Amino acid sequence: MDEKKWFAQIFSMHYDYIRNYLYYLSGDITLAEDLSQDAFLQIWHDRNNVSHETVRSYLFTIAKNQYLKYYRRKSIQLNFTNSLILENDNESPEYVIELKEFDLKLQGALAKLPDKTRAVFLMSRIDSMSYKEIAASLTLSEKAIEKHISKALKYLAENVDKNIKQRHSK
């Protein structure tokens, strides 16, 4: 297979995963797209030294490093849109307000998760990736992925639930 076909195949197979991963880390789709393109540019430059078997994990490593380089010493807030709000236009105004409040609390709690934990959690829940797929993509063990998911679920249950209980007790 010639280099251009190889690259086109790699790009079509992995672009969405890399872009989504960077979006989950950054909360900025434009930045995620830019950094994804940079990651693929790096793969193109390193094409003679990259095997087909390791290209996916190498892409995730490049993407993570670019993200860390770009966002060094900056705080991050996930800008996560809740599709339920958009889908339920015919619901009562109270329901929509409660849903928006819940979404804001969820966004706030997600933003406070450590970067890697948040990315693992969103890769699992949004991209429906298995623990094995996430582990391979991020070059972590499946046990580490389980720990990140467990940590995220525990944190979200404690913090989002706490915020809801505080609101209803007023």
C-alpha positions in Angstrom: 0.0 0.0 0.0 1.4 3.4 -0.9 1.9 6.1 1.8 -1.0 8.2 0.8 -3.5 5.3 0.9 -2.0 4.2 4.2 -2.4 7.7 5.6 -6.0 8.1 4.3 -6.9 4.8 5.9 -5.4 5.7 9.2 -7.1 9.1 9.1 -10.5 7.7 8.4 -10.2 5.0 11.0 -8.9 7.2 13.9 -9.8 10.9 13.3 -13.1 10.9 15.2 -11.6 9.1 18.2 -8.7 11.5 18.4 -10.8 14.6 17.9 -13.3 13.4 20.5 -10.6 12.6 23.0 -9.1 16.0 22.6 -12.6 17.6 22.9 -13.2 15.7 26.1 -9.9 17.0 27.5 -10.3 20.5 26.3 -14.0 21.2 26.0 -13.3 23.2 22.8 -14.2 21.6 19.5 -12.2 24.0 17.4 -9.1 23.4 19.5 -9.8 19.6 19.3 -10.0 19.7 15.5 -6.8 21.8 15.3 -4.8 19.5 17.6 -6.2 16.5 15.8 -4.9 17.8 12.5 -1.5 18.5 14.1 -1.5 14.9 15.5 -2.1 13.5 12.0 0.5 15.8 10.5 3.0 14.4 13.1 2.0 10.8 12.0 2.6 11.8 8.4 6.1 13.0 9.3 6.8 9.9 11.3 5.1 7.5 8.8 8.3 5.6 8.2 8.8 4.8 11.9 5.2 3.9 12.8 3.8 0.4 12.5 0.1 -0.2 11.7 -0.3 -2.0 15.0 0.8 0.9 17.1 -0.5 3.9 15.2 -3.6 4.3 17.3 -1.8 4.4 20.6 0.9 6.6 19.1 -1.8 9.1 17.9 -3.4 9.2 21.3 0.1 9.9 22.8 0.8 12.7 20.3 -2.7 14.2 20.9 -2.3 14.1 24.7 1.1 15.7 24.5 -0.1 18.4 22.3 -3.0 19.1 24.6 -0.7 19.3 27.6 1.6 21.5 25.8 -1.2 23.9 24.7 -3.0 24.0 28.0 0.0 24.1 30.4 -0.9 26.1 33.4 -4.5 26.9 32.3 -7.7 25.8 34.0 -10.1 23.8 32.0 -13.8 23.8 32.0 -15.7 21.3 29.9 -18.2 22.9 27.6 -20.6 19.9 27.4 -24.0 20.4 25.7 -26.8 18.3 27.1 -28.8 16.9 24.1 -31.8 16.1 26.2 -32.6 19.8 26.5 -32.6 20.2 22.8 -34.7 17.1 22.2 -37.4 18.0 24.7 -38.8 21.2 23.4 -42.4 20.2 24.2 -41.6 19.7 28.0 -42.8 22.1 30.7 -40.7 25.2 31.3 -40.0 23.9 34.9 -38.7 20.6 33.5 -36.4 22.4 31.0 -35.1 24.7 33.8 -34.4 21.7 36.1 -32.7 19.9 33.2 -30.5 22.9 32.4 -29.6 23.3 36.1 -28.7 19.6 36.3 -26.6 19.9 33.1 -24.7 22.9 34.6 -24.0 20.9 37.8 -22.9 17.9 35.8 -20.6 20.1 33.6 -19.1 21.6 36.8 -18.5 18.3 38.3 -17.0 16.9 35.1 -14.8 19.9 34.8 -13.4 19.2 38.3 -12.4 15.6 37.4 -8.7 15.1 36.7 -8.1 15.3 32.9 -7.3 11.6 32.4 -10.3 10.5 34.5 -12.6 12.8 32.6 -11.3 11.7 29.2 -11.6 8.0 30.1 -15.1 8.5 31.5 -16.3 10.4 28.5 -14.7 8.0 26.0 -16.6 5.2 27.8 -20.0 7.0 28.0 -20.0 9.2 24.9 -18.1 7.2 22.4 -19.3 3.8 23.9 -15.7 2.5 23.8 -15.0 -0.6 25.8 -12.5 -0.6 28.6 -10.2 -2.6 26.4 -10.5 -0.1 23.6 -9.8 2.8 25.9 -6.9 1.0 27.5 -5.3 0.3 24.1 -5.9 3.9 22.9 -4.3 5.5 26.0 -1.7 2.7 26.6 -3.1 2.0 30.1 -4.2 -1.3 31.6 -7.8 -2.2 31.7 -7.6 -2.2 35.5 -6.5 1.5 35.4 -9.4 2.3 33.1 -11.8 0.6 35.6 -10.3 2.7 38.4 -10.7 5.9 36.4 -14.4 5.0 35.7 -15.0 4.1 39.3 -13.4 7.3 40.5 -15.5 9.4 38.1 -18.8 7.7 39.0 -18.1 8.0 42.7 -17.2 11.7 42.3 -20.2 12.5 40.1 -22.6 10.6 42.4 -21.3 12.5 45.5 -21.1 16.0 43.9 -24.0 16.1 41.5 -26.3 14.4 44.0 -25.1 16.7 46.8 -25.9 19.7 44.7 -29.4 18.4 44.0 -30.1 17.6 47.6 -28.9 21.1 48.7 -31.3 22.7 46.2 -34.3 20.7 47.3 -33.6 21.3 51.0 -34.0 25.1 50.6 
